[in-house]
C-alpha cells in the first residue's frame, strides 16, 4: 500500500516559484544568446539601463528625438512648463497612426462584450 502511494506521487510535480524555469526547460543556450550580449558603451555608461535585455541600441537621427514632437520648442524652453502638448500631425507621422472607420458589431456581439 505504501509503495503504491509513493509511485503515484513520484510523477511530475507542479512547478512553483522555487523552480528555475530556464534550466527546467533547457533554455539556457537561448537565454545566453539573446540576453547575455555585451551592451554598447553608450548604454553601459548609464546607471539606469544595466538590467535591460533585448534590443538596447540607441539610435540617433532625424525624427528619433522626442523633443521634435513638442510644439513650439523654442517658446517652451523659455518657460518652466513641465507638461507640453504634442503636435498631433507630427505624432501621427512619427508613429504612422492611421484613422480607421468604426467597426459595427451585430447586436448579438455587442451583448457579449
Buried (B, 14 or more C-beta within 10 A) or exposed (E): EEEEEEEEEEEEEEEEEEEEEBEEEEEEEEEEEEEEEEBEEEBEEEEEEEEEEEEEEEEEEEEEEEEEBBEEEEEBEEEEEEEBEEBEEBEEEBEEEEEEEEEEEEEEEEEEE
